[in-house]
Amino acid sequence: MHQPTPPSATDAGPDSGRASPPAPGSPSHESSAVSAPRIGATPPRAPDRRGAPPPAAVTEPPRSPVPGTSGGRSRSPRPAAAPGGVPAPARTPDGPTPPAPGPLAELPPTHTALVCVALPGLAVSLGQGQLTGRGLEGYYRGGRRLLSRCLLRVAGREPLEVQARMAGADRARFVGTLRISAPPGPDPDLTVERIRHADGTERITLHSRASRPLRLPVEVALGTDLADLGAIASGRAGPELPADVHAAGLRWAGRAGTSVVTADPPPADALACAGVLRWEVELPPGGSTSLELRVRPEGAGPLRAVGRTATGWPSPAAAAGDDARVPALLRTSLDDLQALLLRDPAYPADLHLAAGAPWRCGLAPAEALAAARMTLPLGTRLAAGTLRILARVQLSAPGPRSGVIPGPRRDAGPHLPPGCSGTEATLLFPVVLAEARRWGLSETETEQLLPAAERCLDWLRATVGDGPYVPDPRPDGPVRCETQAHAHRAALLGADLLDSCGRPGAEELRQWAQHLRTAFRRDFWTDDPSGGRPAAARTPDGRLVPHLGAAAAHLLDTGLLGGGEQAPGLLDKARTGRLARLLSGPAMDTGWGLRGLGAKEPGHNPFGHRAGAVRVQETAVAVAGLFAAGHEREGSALLRGVLAAADVFGHRLPEMYAGEQRTDGGAPLPHPAACRPAATSAAAAVLLLTALAGIRPDAPAGTVTLCPVRGAPLGEIGLTGLRVAGAPFSVRVSRLGLAMVEEAAGGLLLRS
């Protein structure tokens, strides 16, 4: 039986504790390679037959590669822990200490890029229509850059760029103008429109505004290095390759493969030495004409993006209401989720979400499960596919790691050593299965996935032994607050799942969860005159790491049990209220969302992805948890902040942005290395909006409970096209905070 390649031990994103290659397009229906091999050095290009020297390759200045990697995001060495923190140990659980890193390559920025996504295809443009070959620019398929340079000239001149914008998750529109008339006046008389698609097509349309016929030479200069994304990220892309004339276009070949660009209509001339295609275009007054370029690997057919061919997910959900930003946010988020869909190549019916573009276009288990969980209101197919994919890579050999879902290490900020996202994924697996069943996952699919969930729970029981806490995978690592929250939720929802399916072991899990609650409330709370706070971790010698960060929001995420009930949390009511006030205070709430680390904490950095930047997923978890716990004022403030940030980002939320305090007339600062789109951010938008209605289904019992936010922080809101119990579900929340079901499965009993 096919076994998918397990996720690597390191991550490629800014969550990584050390740099590593991304996994573009993996797994997908076309390529399951984690990263393509580096192309070798290319010999100097010879002059063309007319003696003209070859054009110089457009490349970035040389950069030092990151040792031991083939690309991905690079990070500076983690600073030493502040007093009270835990220093990183000298040895990893996977082997000896890696060699000391050398000079780090500067990661190409993404915050100004327009990233068109239809995985396994990408098109990255740095805010303009011209592709110059610098940085990340280009067309990609399966992580390989097929075209890096695409320079358009009309009548010997480049159009003046006047607008560049996303026209959808998979396409961007660029508009430029030219003055053609002689003598030139102040008004442009030629408009140039370029529509760039992630599938490797670009349509160039010239619109004449002149009062006389125009005859114009048009040329497109093309080039590529056929570099993989990891090499580009670490500054090792190499020079452009020489081109050959091929059919109605050009062709490039290298060790990494072959790329072909064809044109329709065919060019009048093709110059391989310069990589140029030429046309003579005639335009009547007010007329238009178009050229289309198609980029693809030689011998490959048109790109069949997974999100455009998959059926059944996501559901065609829509939002309406008093706040005009709400429908735009949901619409854009659904578009991004569809663009990030991938298939298991051996099991094409199984879908999962890539973590984000452009850096993390492969399977990241914890992020894939978190996104699948947040999007359960859109249907259970994604959750089922993600669970099946991860069940196939779950460790099954006898030993202490039996039952673990492998995952990369993840940077944990300035006060803790990197954590293991595999632990989070292992604890999320039974939670996602239990909640998917409540939303409508069939009993047949639940039974098929139950053994893998039981192995996760068996690992949990074996790992804690007789103690109350889930330890760190490192022998001398800390006991982390958020890990205990994940474990407590897994135990309670796992017990509920086992009972519902007639399996043994539920009572033991509940007893351990009770033991954990008692110990956690005693050991993880730091008292102070203002009311105290939860500690981020405990060191092996029992010292508390007292720093407050967004990870504490996971204490509010207790999970959904049968009958629409929320599972109990690790904190009691009074301490939950204290945490709500802390998260909504100025040290944590930027006005745009929740800081990763409080502004007054040592080591705070507003751009640090776990040291102060706003991470949308954690803010959404906090909002939903605050609403569920009855702290609507605090949750509403965070919700409005994220919605305001989404408006600034064109409703396409990045995975993170700077945690600078909001000011009148200000805007959130983008993070230069953030994925955008990102699966967890797009999925978080679904969670934020559905949390307003408080939808708590129990499909096996044929009931759904509504617990809407009574304060109606966004006014009236209607959500249509959701899925509960396998059928369409629509709900409306009035300005008075009253929820009304407008569409539901037959026989579904409403509770309030």
N, C-alpha and C positions, 0 to 999 in steps of 0.2 A: 504494500500500500504506500502511496506517496506520502512523504513526511515533509511539510514545508520547512524551509530553513529557519531555525530558531532565531529570534532577535539577538543581535550582537550584544556583547557585554558592556558596550558603551553606546552613548547616545550621540547624535549629530547636532542636536540643537543647543540652545543656550542653557537647557536644563542639565547638560552633561557635566560631570565632574572633570572630565578630560576630553580633549577633542577626539573626534572619530569620524569616519566617513558617513555621509548620508546614504539613504537607501532609496534613490529616486525610482519611482515606478514599481516598487517591489512590495508585496507580490501583485502582479497585474496579469491581464490576459495575454500580454505580449512578452513580458520580461520579469523574471524573478531574481535577477542578479542584484546583489547589494550595491556593487559599484563596478563600473567597467574598468578594464586595465588601462593604465596610463599609456598614452601614445608616446612613441619614441621621438627622438630628435629628427627633424626634417632637414634634408640637405638644402643648400641655397638654391633658389629658383633661377633657372637660366633665362637669359634675355629671350624675347620673342623673336620670330623670324625676321621682323623688320628692324631688329637691333635695339628696340626700346627696352630700357631696364625694367625689371618687374617692380610693381608698386610695393612700398614698404608695408610690412604687416602692421596692423593696428593692434598693439598689445599694451597691457599695463606694465609699469616698471617691474623689474624682477623682484620677487618676494621670497623670503625664506620659507620653505615648507615646514609643516609641523611634524616633528619626528614621530614615526610610528603610526602615521595616518595616511589615508589617501584622500583627504579632504574633509569637508564638513566645517562646522563652526569652530573657531579657535577661541580659547579663553585664556586670560592671564592666570598664572598660578594663584590658587586660592590663598588669600591673606591668612596670617595666623589668627587664631581665635582670640577674641577680646576676653578680658577677665570673666570667668564664669562659663566660657564656652568650652567646647571639646576639640582639642587639636586633632588633625587628621592623623591616623596611625600610619606607620611606616610601611605597612604590608597590607596588600589587598587579599580578600578571601580566595581570589582566583589565581594567585601566584605571587612571585616575588615582586618587590618594588620595581615599577617601571623606571627606565633611565630618566635622568633629569631632562626636562624639555629644553630645546634650544630656542633661538629667536622665533617668535610667533608671526605668522603671516597676518596681514591686516585683512579682515573679512570684508568682501565687497558689501557696501550698504544696500539695503532693500527698501528703506523707508520712503524713498522718492520713486520707487519702481511701480510700474503698472504690470501686475503679474496675472496673465491669462492662464487659467487652469482648466484642463479637461484630461485628467490623468489617464494614461501615462504621458500626456502631452503638456508642455509648458511653452509660453512665449513671454519673455521678460523684456520690458522696454523701460528705460530710465527716464520716464516722463516726457518723451518726445517721439516723434514718428521715425526719425532716422535711427537705425541700428549701426553703431559705430564700431562694434567689436570690443568695446571696453567693458570691464567688470563682468556682470552677469548677463549682459544683453544677448539675446538670441532666441532661436527656436530650439526646443529640446524634445526628445522622445526617449522615454525610459532612462532619463538621467544623462543622455548623451547630447551634446550641443551639435545640432545638424547645420545650423547657420548662425554665424555671429555678426556678420556685417551685411547691411542692406541699405545702401545710400542712394536716394532718389535725386535726380537732377532733371529739371525741365528747362529747356532752352539754355543749358549750361549753368543753371543756378539752382541752389537748394531752396525749396519753398520756405517761407517764413512761418514758423509754427505759431498758431493762434489758439489751439485748444487740443488737449489730450485728456481723455477720460475713459473710464471703464464703461462699456456698454452691456456688460453681463459678466458673469464669473469667467467665461471662456473667451472673451473678446474685448478689444479696446478700439476706440475710434480716435483718429488723429486728423486734424484739419489744419491746412496751411494755405497761404495765399501767395500770389506773384503778381507783379505789375509787368505786363507784356507790351502794352501800347507804347508807341513812340510819337512824341515825347511822353515819358511816363507822368501820369497824374498822381494825385494823392490816393486814389481809390484802386484797390486790387481789381484786376479783370480776369483772374484765373484762380479758381478754388481747387485745391488738391485734397481729396479725402482718402484716407487709408484705413481699412478695417482689417485688423490683425487678429487671427484666431489661434487658439492653442493647438488646434489640430494640424497646424503647419500651412495654412493658407493665408494669403494676404491679397486683398482686392484694392487696387489703386484706381481711383476715378478722378478724371479731370473735368471740371465744369467751367465752360467759358462764359464770362460775363461781358465779353467784348462785342462791339457793334460790327465787327468785320470778321471774315473767316481767318482762322489761325492755322498755321502749319508749324508744328513744334517738334524738335528732337527731344526724345525722352530716353534717359538711360538709367539703369540700376546697376550699381557696383556691389558685387556679392563676394563673400568670403567666409571661411570657417576654419576652425582648428580641430574639430571633431573631439574636443576635450570632454571629459566627464565632469559632472558637477563638483565632485570632491576635489579634483585638480584645480578647477577654477577658483573654488573657495580658498584653497591654500596657496594660490599664486603660481601654480605649475601648469598653466594651460598650454603653453608652447606657442610657436608661431603659426600663422595661417598656412594652410596647405596649398599647393598649386592646383589649379583647376584645369579640367578638360572640357571641351565642347561635347555635349551629350544631347542628342535629339533636339528638343525645343528648349534647351537650357544649358546648364553647367553641371559638372560632376566633380566631387572631391573624394579621394581614396587615401586611407591611412591604415595603420595597424589596428585601429579601433573599429574600422568599418568604412562604409561608403555612404555619402550623402548626395542627393540629386535635387536640383531645382529645375522645374519645368515651368514654362510660361504659356499663357493663353490670352491673346493670340501669340503665335510664335514670334520671336524677335526678328527684325530685319537683319541684324548682325549680332554675332556673339564673339567676344574677344577673350579667349582663355587666359592670355598672358596678364590681362588687367582684371579679369573676373567681371566683365561688363556685358550686359545685354542692352541692345539699342532698338528703338522703334522710331518711326516717323508718324506723327499723329496729326490728323486734320480735324479741326473743330469748326463747325458752322457757328454763326452768332447764336449764343444761348445754348449751344449743343454740349453733349457730354460723351465721354468714351471711357472704357475701363480696361485694365490689364489685371490678370490674376496670376500670382506666383504660387507654386505648390512645392513644399519642402518635405522630403521624406527619405528614409533610408532606401538605398537602391534595392529594388525587388519587392519592397513592402507596399501593401495596399494602403488605401486611406485609413487614417486613424479612427478606430472605433472606440470612442471614449466610453468608459464603463458607465458613467453617470447618465449618458445619453441613450444607452441601450438597455440598462437595467429597468425592470418593471416592478412595481409593488412597493418601492420605497424611494424617496419619502412620499408620504401622502400629500395630495395637493392642498396643503393648509394655507389659510389666509387670515389676516387680521384686519379689523376695522374699528373705528372708535373716535373719541374726541381728540386724541393726540395723533397728529399726522405722521409722526416719526415711527409709530408702532408698525403699521403695515409695511413701510419701507424696510425696517430692520428685519422683520420676519421674511419678507420676500428675498432680500439679499442673502440672508443666512441660509435659506433653503437652496438658493442657487449655488452658494459656496459649498454646502454639504454635498450636493449632487456632483460638483466638479471634483471633489476630493475622494469620491468612491473608487475603490479598487476591488478586484476579484482575487480569490485564491485560484491560481492558474490550473491546478489539478481538480478543483471543485468549483466550477464557474458560478454555481448558484449561491455560493457563500461570499457575501460582501463585507467589507470593513472600510473604515475611513483612514486615509493617510493622515499623519499628524499635522502637516501643514506644508505650504509652498512658500519659497522654493527649496528650503533646506531639508525638510523632513517628509519626503514623499513616499515613505514606506511604512511598515507596520511598527507602531510603538504601542505595546500591549496596554499599559495603564491608560494612556490617552485614548486609545481606541475604545476601551471599555467605558471610560468616563463619558465620552461623547455618545456612545450607543445608549448609555443609561439616561442621559439628559434628553435624548431625542425619542424616548419610548412613546411620548404622545403622538409621534408621527407614524407609528406602526412598529411591530416587533421584528420585522425581517432583518434589519441591520443588527440588532442585538443577537438574534439567533445565529447569523452568519459569523459575527465576531467571536461568539462563544465557541462555535464549532472549530474555527480556525485556531484559536488558542488552545482548545482541548487537544488538538493534534500535535502541539509543541510542548504540552505539559510534561514535566519530567516524571518518569514512571519507574525508573530503576530504584531498587531498595536503597535506603539511606536517609540521612537527615533532610535532604532536599526533595525527596519524593513528594509529588503533588504540586511543586512550585511551577509557576509559569515564568520562564526566564524573562528578564527585562534589564535594560541598561542602568548604570549608575546615574544618579541625578544630583546635581549641585544643590546644596541645602542652605546656601547663604554663608555669611561670615562667621557664624558661631557654631556650626555643626559640620562634621565631615559629610561627604556625599552619601546620600541614601540610595537604597535599592528600589527602583520602580517595580521590579519583579515582585517584591513583597506586596506592594499596593495592588498590583494586578491579580495576584493570587487571592487576596482578600476581597477584591471587587468581583471576582468571577461568580461566587454564589449569590452575592447581592444582586447583580444584574439578572441572573437567572430567576431569582425569587421575584423580583419586581416585574420582569418581563412576563412572568406567568400571571401576575395580578393585572397587567395591562391587556392580556389576551393571547399570550403564547400558548399554542396548543399543548394538550397533555402528552401527545406523542413526542413532540420536540422536547418538552420538558424531561420526559423519561429518558430520551437519548442523551441529554446533557447532564443528567443527574449524577452519573458515576464520576464525571470530572469534577463537579461541584463537591461531591463527597471527598474526593482526594484532596481538594483544597482545605476542607474542614478538618480532615484527618491530619494534614500538615499543621494546621493551627493548633490542634490539641497536642500533637507531639512536640511542637516547638515551645509551647508555654510550659509543658510538663506540670509540675505542682505549683508553679509560680503564677502570679497575676498578670504578668506583662509579656508581650511579644518582644523578644530581644532584637537587637540590631544584627544583621548578618555578620558584621565584623565581631570577632571575639571580644574586643575591647571597645566596641561602639556604644553609643548612648541608647537609652530607652526613649523613643520619640513619642511626643504627644499625639501627633496626627496618626501615627501607626496604631496606637491604642484605640483611637476613634474608629479607624477602619476595621480593626479586629473586633471591637465590640459590636459594631453594626453587622459584620459578617456572621458573628456567632448568633445574634438574635434572629436575623433574617434567614440564616441557614437552618436554625432550629425550626422556624416556621415552615420552611420549605420541606424539611425532612418529615415533620408531622403531617403536612398536607399530602405528601406522597407515600405515607405509610412506611417510612424508613426509620431505623433506630438511631439513637445518638442525640436526639434533640434535648433531652433533659440535662445531659452532661454539659452541653453548650450553654444552656441557660444558667446553670449553676456557676460555670466559670465566668460568664458575663456579670453575674451578681458579685462574684468575688472581685472582678476587675473594677466594677463601679466603686465598691467600698475602698479598695486600695488606692484607686486613682484620686478620689476626693480627699484622701488623707495625704497622699505623697506628691501630687502634682499641683497643689495650689499654694501660691506664695502670698502670704498675708502682708498687708500694708495699711496705713491709715485710711487710704481711699477705698478700700474694699477688697484689695488683692487682685490676682490675675492667675490664669493657668500658666505653668511653666512650659517652655518649648521642649524640654527634655530633662532627663536625669542621667548624670554620668555614672559609670560603673561603681564609683565610690559613694554614690548617693547624693552628690551635690546637684542642685537645681540649676538649669540654664534658664534664667528668668525672662529672656527677651520675648516681647510680644510681636507676633507677625501674623500674616494672613492665614498661615497654616492652622491657627486656632479656630478658624471658621469651620473646619471639619468636625469640631465638637458639636456643632449645631445640626449636622447632617446625620440623622438617626435612621432613616430608611422607612419604607412602607411595609406594614404587616397586613394580615387579612382583616377584612371588615373596614378598610379605610383608616386604620389606626396607624399612628406614627410610633415607631419603637422608642423606648425610653433612652435618654442620653446619659453620658458619663457624668455630667454635672447636674446638681440639683437645681430647683427652680430659682433660688436666690442667686446662685453663682452663674446660671444662664443669663439672668438679668444683668448681672455685673459685666459679663462678657459682651452682651448686646450694647451696653453703654460704652465699653472700651472700643469696640469695632466702629461705632458711629461717631466717636470723638475725633477731634482735629488731628491727633497723632496718627490715626489709622485711615480715616476717610479723607481722601484728597479733594473731594467734590466731583471727581471723575470716576471714583471707584476705590477699592481697598488697597492700601499699600502692602507690599510683601513683607516689610519690616517697618515698625513704627518709626516716625520721624525723629523721636528723641532717643532711639536706641543706638548704642555704639555700632559703628560699621554701616549706618544707614547710607544708602546711595540711591537716589531716585531712579537711576537707570539700571540698578542691579536687579536681575530678574527674580531673585529671592532675597534681595536686600533693600527693597523699597519700590520697585516698579509695580504698577497695577497689573495684575494678572486677571483677565476677565473671568476665567473659570472659577477662581476662588471667590471673586466678588459675587458671582451668581450663586455659588453654594451658600455664601453668607446670607444673601437676600432670601433665598428659599427657606433656609433654616430659621431665620428671624421671623419670617411670616408664619411658619409652622409653629413656632414657639410663642406666638402672640405678640411679638415685638414689632408691630407694624410700622411705627414711626421711624425706627432705626432702619428697618429694611427698605422702606419707601425712599429714604434719603439716598441710600446706596443705589437703588434702582434708577432714580432720576439722574444720578451722576453718570452711570454707565450709558443711559439713553442719550444724555447730552454729548458724551464722548463719541458715541456711535454716529451722531449727526455730523460731527466734525470729520470723522473718518469716512464719510460717504456711506454709512451704515455697514461697511465691511470692517468689523472689529478685528484688529490684530491680536495676536496671542498675548501681547503685553504692550504697555506704553509707560512713559516716565511718570513717577509718582510725585510730580510737582503739585503744589497746592493750587487749587483753582482760584482765579481772580476774575473780577468783572472785565468782560471783553477778552479774556484769555482763551487759550485752546490747549488741549493736551499735547504734550510733546511726543512725537513718535520715537520708538526705539529703533536704532538703525539696523539691528540684526533680527528683528521679530519676523516670524512667519505671518504672512497676510495674503490669502486666507489661512486660518487655522481651524482645525476640526473642533477643538474644545471651545473656542470663542464663538464659532457659528452655532454650535450646539447649546452654548450657554444662553444665547438669545431665546431659544425655544424654552429653556427652563425658566428664564426670567418672566416671560409672558404667560406661560401656563401656570406659574406659581400664583399669579394674580387671581386665578379662578380656583386655586386649591383643589385640583382634580385628583381624587384618590380612588382609583378603581379597584374592584375585586371581581375580575371576570369569572373565576371559578364559582363564586357565590352568586353571580348575576346582579351585582350591586355596584353603584358608584356614589361616592360621597363628595360633596362640594363644600369646601371651606374657603370662601372667597375673602380677599382682603377688604375689610369693612370700610376702610378709609378711602378706597378707590383712588389711589395716588395718581393714576393717569386718566381719571374720569371714566366714562363708559368705554368698554372694550368688548369686542366680539371676536371669537376664535372659531373658524369653520374648518372643516376638512381634517380634523384630528381623527385618531383611531382608538377606540376602546372596545374590547371584546371582539376584535376583528371587523368592526363595522364603523362607518363614519360617525363622528361625534362632534357636535357644535354646541358652544356655550356662550352666553352673554352675561357680563357683569355690569350692572347699572351704576350710575353715579352714587347711588345710596349703598353700594357694596352688596347688592342682592344678585345671586347667580340664578340664571334660568337656562335649562337645557333646551336647545332648539332642534337637535337631531341626535338620535341615539339608536343603538341596536334594539330590536324588538324584544320585549321582556326584561330589559335592563331596569332594575329598581333604583330609583333616586333616593339618596339619603342626604340629610343636611345636618 
